Amino acid sequence: MSEPTTNQRQPALPGLDVEATTVVGIGLGLTGLALGLRPRLAPATLALTALAAALFRNPRRIPPDEPRTIFAVADGHVQGVREVYEHRFVHSDCLRLTTIIGPLDVPICRAPLAGRVAYLEQLTGDHRPLRDPQAAERNQRLYIGLETTWGPMLIAIVAAPLGRWLRCETSLGATLNPGTRIASVRFGGQVDLYVQRDVLDPLVAPGNRILAGRSRLGAVVA
């Protein structure tokens, strides 16, 4: 199975985003300058360059060929699996699977399964910490509604207050494969995946470490 593709430019540095080319180039240039003028500063500038590059990681992810599997949207830790009513797109009782993305986690969000983008909305907001119960409805956030073979599902991506770097990387009407890149949220965030309650058999629990496009969140109930 080939890796899901997007219309974005290919990165010059394997495993890193396109934006990392400039960041790494500047960092290495400063490191070289420090070696010539102040050698003691070179390790510090090199470490900062490595840290900056880590924020722009773009590892290759190829989901297994499992049509009935719903894969993780983002890298991070599962915070909870709750039953809620979703009123924005699904309009049904749902399971909400919440993933917390750490500041140094890979910032790329991916489609959990095949589907078509039928709803898209991005909103500005407050700078509330993610532990605030109102952060999911008040911070900068992106909603992506998917029509799938198994029914509608909604992805809500919430920016953390530190960076507020949340970018949509898909479009209304786009057809997605599992693992297709759909957004990026740097410096931490939260992802809520809403799936109809009678569609999903969860395979994760709070505290589990997951990887976008690799980890199995649940199995579709026939």
N, C-alpha and C positions, 0 to 999 in steps of 0.2 A: 504494500500500500504506500503510495507516494505521500509526501508531506503536504498538508493543506496549503494552498497558495493564496496570496493577496495581490493587489495591484501596487504594492509599495516597492520602492527601489530596493535592490539587493544590497546588503551591507558590505562594506569594503573589508571589514574585519570579521571573520567567521565567529559566530557565537555572540556577536554584539549587534545592537541596533545601528541604523545608519547614523544617528546623531552622535554615536560614540566616536566616530572617526575624528571629528573636530576636537572633542574633549580629550581624547587620548593623545592626539597630535600636539595640542597645546601643553598638556602635562609633560610629555616626553621632551618637548622643547625647553620647558622651564627646568626640567631635571638636567638636561645637557648644559644649560646656562649656569645652573648652580654648581655643577661639577667643575666648570671653568673658573667661576668666581668665588664661590663659597662651598667647597666640597662637603662641609658638615651639613648643609641644608639639603643635599641631594636625596638622602634616604627619606626625608619628610615629604619632598615634592613627589617622589616616586610612589610613596604610600598613598598620598592623596589622589594621584592618578589612578592607582589600582582601585581605590574606593569609588571614584567617579565612574570607572569602567564597570564596576559591579552593579551600579544603578542602571546601566544600559544593557544588561544581559538579555540575550535573545536565543536561548538554547533551542536546538532542533527538537521538535516534538511530533511524533507520529503515533496517533492513537491506534490501539489494536482494532482489527476489523470485527467489531462486536455491535451490530445494529441495535440491539436491545439494551445497550449500556449507556448510562448518562455519566459523562466524564466531568472531572473538576474544571471549573471555569478559571480558577486562579491558583497560584502557589500560596500556601499559607497553612493555617491551622483551623480546623472545624471548631466553630464556637458553639453551635447548637443546631438542633433539628426540631422545629416546632410546627404545630398545626395552627394555621391562620386562615383568614379569608382575604384573598387578593382582589382588590377592587379596581385596579388600574387597567389591566389587560385580560387576565385570565377569568375574572369574575366567578370565582369558585373557591371552595375549600381547598387549601393547598398545604403541602409541606414546604416550609421555608428552611433551606439549608444555608447557613451563614458561615462564611469563610473570612477570617481576618488575615489580611496581607501585611506582613511586617515591613518596616522601612527598607530593609536590605533584601527582601524577597524579589524574585523575578517579577517585574511589573506588568507583564503581558497577560491579558485576559483572552480566553479562547472559547469558541462555541462548544457547548456540552454534548451536542449531537447534531445530526443533520436537520436542517429546517430553512425556512424563509423568514427574513426580517419583515414583520408586519406592523411593528410599532417601534418608534424611535423618538426619544425625548431627552434633552439634556438641560439641566437647570443649575443656576448658580445658587449659592447659599451661604450659610454661616461657617464658622471655624470651630465647631464643637468637637471635643474629643470623642472618639468612637465609643467609649464606654457610656456616654450620655445616651439615654434611651431615645432621645429625639433626634440624634445625629442622622439616622437613616432617612429621616423626612425633612431635615433642615440644612444639611451640608450640601456642597456641590455634589451632583449625582447624575448618573446616566441610566436610562431605562431602555432595554432592548427586548422587545417582545418577539418571540419566535412561533411560527406555525409549524408544527411537526406532524409526522404520521400518527403520533400518539396524543395529539391535542396541543393546545397552546401552553407556553411557559414563558415566564418573565425573568430577565436578568436585571438586577439593580446593582449598580456599581457606585459606591460612595467614597469620596475622597477624604483622606485624613486631613487634619488641620495643618500639618507641618508643611506639605508641599503644594497641595491643591492642584496637582498636575493630573488632570483627567482628560483623556482624549479619546473621542469616538473614532474607530477605524473600520467602520462598516457603513452601509447605507440602506435606506428603506427599499425593500424589494430584493435585496441581495440574497442569493442562495448560498447557504453555508454547509460545509462539511464538518464533521467532528474535528475539533482541534484548530479550525480556522481562526486566525487572529481577529478579534473584534474591537479591542480597546486596550489602552495602557493607562495605568494609574501608579505614578511613581511616588516614592516616599511613604508608602503605606496606604491602606484603604480597607474597604469591606465589600464583599460580594454576597448578595442574597439571591438565591435561585428559588423561584416559586414554581412548583410542579403540582398538578392536581393530585389530591390525596390518594385516589384509587388507581393512579398510574404508576407510582414509584414505590419500589421496595428498597428502603435505604440500606446502604452497605457501610456507612461511616457513623462515627459517634464523636461527641465533643472531645477535643484534644488531639484527634487524629491529624497527622501531618499529611498534606496532599499536594500533588503537582498538577498543574493545568495540562489537560490533554493526555494525561497518563493515569491518574488515580480514578478509581471507579467510585462515584458517589452513590449509585444505585442501579437497580435493574428495572426495566420497564415490565410492568405486569401485563401479561397478555389479556 
